[in-house]
Amino acid sequence: MSLKVNSGETRPGVFSVSPIGSLDGNTYKILETTVDAVLKEVPDVIIFDLEFLDYINSMGVRVLLKTKKELEKNNGRIMFAHLQPQIRKVFDILNALPTLKVFASIQEMDQYLDTMQKAAR
């Protein structure tokens, strides 16, 4: 399978990364390259929208966890939206999910971000 990755800044300091396809040992470098470019912008938040991610293996999970670690160096956060059941199952198996913020939809995530920003004011 192949992987395509869309990314962009959705609001100041908040970037969305949307992998489409299969994230595995053959394709993880595609995501890693995109994420590295986003990290150079020193984002406050990176949102991984996984609505169209069909498959993930340990190499894909490694990219996500590496991203989390890099973000934390600058007090940034990683968030996930639209986890498909098979992707959520991988996170559950790896026990990675409890420390990460996951949202059912982009709207739910936007509400959370708005609330967090209002609390910071």
N, C-alpha and C positions, 0 to 999 in steps of 0.2 A: 504494500500500500504506500501511498505518498502522504506528504504533509504540506499544508499551506498555512502560513501564519499572517494574520492581519494584526496591525497594532496602530495605536495612535493615542494622543493626549485628549482625554475626554473633558477635562477641566484642568485648571492650573495645578500641576503637581500630581495629577491622577492619570495613569496610563492604563489602557485596556490592551490585553494581548489575547488574541483568539486563534488557537490552533484548530485546524480543520483537517481531519483524517486520522492517521495512525501515528502515535508518538512512541517510537521504539528505537532499537539500536541502530537502525538504518536512517532514521529521520531526526533524532534528537538534536543534532547539530544545527538544523534549520531553526528550531525554537531557540536554542542556546544563542545563536547569532543575533536573532531579533531581540532577545532579552538583554544581551550584552549592550546593544545599541540603546535600549531604553534605560538601562542602569547608568549609562554615561550622562543622562539628563538629571540624575540624582532625584528620582521621584519620591514623593511622600507615600504613594500607594501604587501598587501594580495589581490590577484586577485580571485574573485569568478567567475569561469567559469560555467555558468548556462545553458549550452547547453542541458543537459539531465535532468534538473529539470522540472518535469511535473506539480507540484502544490506547492504553498506556502500559508500559512495562517499567522495570526498575530504572532504566536509563532516562526515561521521561520524568519519573518521580525525582530522580537525582537533580535534574535541571530545575524543577520547582523548589526543591529544598535548598539548593545552592542559591537560588534567587531570594528566598526568604532570608537566608543568612546574610547575603550582601545588603539587602534592604535594612536589616536590623542595625548594621554598622552606622547608618545615618538616621536611626529612629523611624525608618520607613516600615510599611506594613504590606503584606501580601493577602489578597482576598480571592475567593473563588466564587463563580456564579455558574448556574446551569449544569451542575455535575450530572452526567448520565449515570444510570444505576450501575453499570459495569465499572465506571471510573470511581464512583463512590466506594464500591466494594474493594477495589485495590487500596484506596486510602484507609478504609476500615481495617483491612488485613495488616497493613503496615503501621497501624496506630498513629498515622500522621495527622489525621483529621482533628483530634481534640484540640490541638494547639493552633489551628488555622480557622479563620472566619469564612464560613460558607453561606451563600445566599441562594434562595430559591429563584430569584429573578433579578434583573438589572434594577427594576423599580425598588425592590426591597433593599438592595444595596445602596441605591441613591438616597433612600430615606435614612438609612443608617449613617451614611456620610454627611448628610445635611444635619442630622442630630448631633453628630460628633463635632462638626464645625461650629454649630451654634453654642455648644457647651464650652468650646475653647474661647469664644468671644468674651 
